[in-house]
């Protein structure tokens, strides 16, 4: 097989992994690729059709990842702005 410079040379869809692996605590999706833990674990055993189906769903999952509110620092900032004491 001749090397054409691409990393993925098989015929099935490549992985959507972007090497930012962090599971969102509420959505239970990877914040990098938007797959579930189960999908990530089963990816290598899936048929090309199953992978394509999941990859087609990924853009619709982005809104499921709500932005974190900022934890303690954000709460302290809200207290100061609403006039309540620390």
HUTAUR-V877535 format. One record per residue. N is the residue number from 1. RES is the residue in one small letter. PSI is psi in radians with two decimals (none if undefined). Layout:
N;RES;PSI  N;RES;PSI
This chain:
1;x;2.29  2;x;2.40  3;x;2.04  4;x;0.13  5;x;-0.13  6;x;2.65  7;x;-0.58  8;x;2.01  9;x;0.08  10;x;2.89  11;x;-0.33  12;x;2.81  13;x;2.44  14;x;2.91  15;x;2.51  16;x;0.07  17;x;2.32  18;x;0.26  19;x;0.54  20;x;1.46  21;x;1.76  22;x;2.12  23;x;2.18  24;x;2.28  25;x;-0.48  26;x;-0.80  27;x;-0.38  28;x;0.60  29;x;2.64  30;x;2.26  31;x;-0.29  32;x;-0.94  33;x;-0.19  34;x;0.24  35;x;2.73  36;x;2.89  37;x;-0.72  38;x;-0.72  39;x;-0.70  40;x;-0.80  41;x;-0.63  42;x;-0.10  43;x;-0.80  44;x;-0.35  45;x;-0.07  46;x;2.65  47;x;2.78  48;x;-0.61  49;x;-0.74  50;x;-0.73  51;x;-0.77  52;x;-0.69  53;x;-0.78  54;x;-0.78  55;x;-0.57  56;x;-0.47  57;x;-0.37  58;x;-0.77  59;x;-0.55  60;x;-0.25  61;x;-0.34  62;x;-0.75  63;x;-0.27  64;x;-0.30  65;x;1.64  66;x;2.54  67;x;2.38  68;x;2.61  69;x;-0.20  70;x;0.01  71;x;-2.54  72;x;-0.73  73;x;-0.71  74;x;-0.69  75;x;-0.75  76;x;-0.69  77;x;-0.67  78;x;-0.69  79;x;-0.75  80;x;-0.70  81;x;-0.41  82;x;0.05  83;x;-0.08  84;x;2.77  85;x;2.82  86;x;none
